[in-house]
Amino acid sequence: MMKAFLVAYILISLFSIRVFAQCGSGTALATTSTSIGIVISTNDAETVYNALRFANFSKKQGDTVSIFLLGKGVELDNLAASDTAILKQTNLFLDGGSISGCGTCLKSRNNMTPQFCKFASMADLYSIIRKNKIVLTF
């Protein structure tokens, strides 16, 4: 009888520890900072807005965040001009951060004076990918 009780106690304890660990893992934020590279290659307003929100959230967590605009992503100026939520998120990110934009993509859209990003090259994109632990694309 004592053996059965001991085995049951051990099994219940192991199950409880495992369940507790699983419940807690989804709510805890990282305790150490990391570097995140974000590549935005769309002009879909909702996607750009969420990418910028995530970038700002990550910065608040203490992470280093780099944003690179590629392809349609360099149309951020147009999106910010027509969407105040995107403008707000962009300005929030630029307070202490910088955004790079593909120079070839900007030139192809005749945007020689982008408001929110600086001209960059494939070497800059390569550098962002190599130096960051996490790279996300939107």
Secondary structure, 3 states (H helix, E strand, C coil): CHHHHHHHHHHHHHHHHHHHHHHHHCCCCCCCCCEEEEEECCCCHHHHHHHHHHHHHHHHCCCEEEEEECHHHHHHHHHHHHCHHHHHHHHHHHCCCCEEEEHHHHHHCCCCCCCCCEEECHHHHHHHHHHCCEEEEC
